[in-house]
Amino acid sequence: MPDWSKEALVNRGYSQTILPPGNWLGIEGVWTESFDDVANLIRVRKTAAANADDRILLCAPMEGRSRAGVASASAGLRLASVELNYQLTVEVADDVTVTVLRYNTPANTVAATSTALVGTYAAAHDTAGERGAIASHSLVFNITTPDYFDADEALMVLVTVNDVTGGNAVFDLRSLVLHWNAGA
């Protein structure tokens, strides 16, 4: 029988981290946390009419760390994709986007920096119309060039809900899944 433990999956080059809502920081717009008694899920909801982008940020835990003097193949895991699970109701949104950020924690007297990782949306969500449709969504953003994170770096995911046209879309954030691989 195959071993499906996290250690075995990591040894075979795969891992994932599932992050339910609760650790999110609303940057712009009105976001409320609640428990959905029907679905038995925590949710973060955006309901207020928007005149611009509503944004929410997650600082994610790190799975992989590169280490000085260690060959890249043994340096740990690389972020391959993020999967955003959400539901849109009431009316369509203009767009929902994900920005994956590599945050460099500064040393003394050095300014912090953040760089967006380049990637593409999977086929089911590669247009604004698909991402903003009324439905339950599992949006996958694939990192173009997966890379190892250094010990002084952190991972942040910024979700933007653009609902300027109607302003009445209800966005329920369900979870974020980070997909890691060991690389070549």
N, C-alpha and C positions, 0 to 999 in steps of 0.2 A: 504494500500500500504506500502511495507517495506521501512524503513528509511535506505538509503545507504550513509548517510553522514559519514565523517571520524570519528566523535565522536561516531556514532552508531556502526560502524565497530570495533572501538577500544573497546567499551563496550562489544561487542560480542567476542572480543579476536583476531581480525585480523587487520592488517594494512600493507601498503606497501609504500615505498618511491621510486619514479622514478627519476633517475639522468641522464639527458642527458649529452653528452660530453661537455666539456668546462671548467670543474673544474679538469681536469686530468693533471698529471705531468709526462712527458716522462722521464724515468730513464735511459734507454739504447736504442739505435737505433734512427732512424729518424721518428718523428711523426709530422704530420701537421694537423691543424684544418681548416675546410672549411665548406661551406654551400652547400648541394646537392640540386640544383635547381629543379631537377626532382622529388625527393622524399620529398622535403621541410623539410630536416632534417640537423641538425648539425652533422658532423662526425669528428672523429679523425682517420687519415689514416696512416698506416705503409706501405711504398712502397719500401724503400731501401733494397737492398740485404743484408741479414744478415749472419754473420759468427758465431753468438752465439744467445742467447736468447735476444729478444727485449722486454723491460718491460715498463709498464705504470702503474701509481699509482693514486688512488683516495682516498682522505680523505673524508669519508661520514658523513653526519649529523646524529645525534643520535635521535632515537625515544624514547627509553626506558632508564630509570635511576632507579637504585635501591636506596633506601633511608634507612639510618640507623634507626633502631627501627621499620621498617615497615615490615609486613609479606611478604614473597616472592610472594604470590599470588596477593598482591596489589602493588607490586614494579614497575609495568609498563610493558613494552613489551620486549620480548626476540627476538633476531635475529634467525630466523629459516632457512633461505636460502637466497642465492643471485642468481640472474638471469642475465647473461651477454648476451646482444643482439649484434650480430656482423655479418659481412658478409665477406667471403673469396672468392676472385676471382683470375684469371690468372692461378694459380697453387695451388696444395694442400700445406698446411703447415705440418711440422712434428708433431706439437702438439700445442694446446692452453690450458693453465691452469690458474686457479684462486687460489689465496692464500688469505684467509680472516685473517686479523691481528687484534688482540686486542692490542692497543697501550696504555701504561700506562704513563700518563703525570707525570713528576717527581715533587716532592717538592724540596725545596732548598737543594742543595748539594747531591741530589740523582739522579743516572743515570736513564735515560728513558729505558723502556723495551718494548719489543713487542713479542707477542706469537701468533703463527699460530693456528687458530681454526681447529679442526679435522672435516672432513666431507667426503661425497661421492658425485660423480657425478650422476645425474639421468640417467636412462637407455639409453636415446637417445644420450648421450655424455660420456659414461663410458669407452671409449677407445680413444687413441690418434688419430686413424684413423677417428673416428666419429667427434672428435673436430676439426680436421684439414682439413676436406673435403671442397671442393668448394661448397658453399651453403650459405643461410641465416640461422643463428643459434640463438637459444634461449637456451643457456647452463645453467642448474640449478645445483648449488652446495648446497647440503643439509647439514646443520650443524648437526653433530652427537648428541651433547648434547647442545641444545639451552640454553643460560644463560643470565642473566641480566648484563648490563654494569653499572659500578659504575660511579659516577660523575667525577672522575679523569681519566676516560678511554675514548679512541676514537676508531673509527672503520676505518680501512684502507683496501682497496682491491687492490691487486697486480695482474695484468694480464700479463702473459708471452706468447709471440708468438715465438715458436721455428720453424725456417725455414732454417735450416742449409743445408739440402739436395739440394734443388733447389735454394733457395734464392730469388725467384721472386713472392712469394705469396703477394697479396694485401689484407690487413686486414683493414676493416672499422668497427670501434667501434661505435655502435649506442646508446646504453644506458645500464645502470645497474639498476636493480630493487632489492631493499631490502625488503624481506618478513619477517614480524614480527608476533609473536603470544603472547598471554597473559600467556601461560603455564597453568599448572595444578592448 
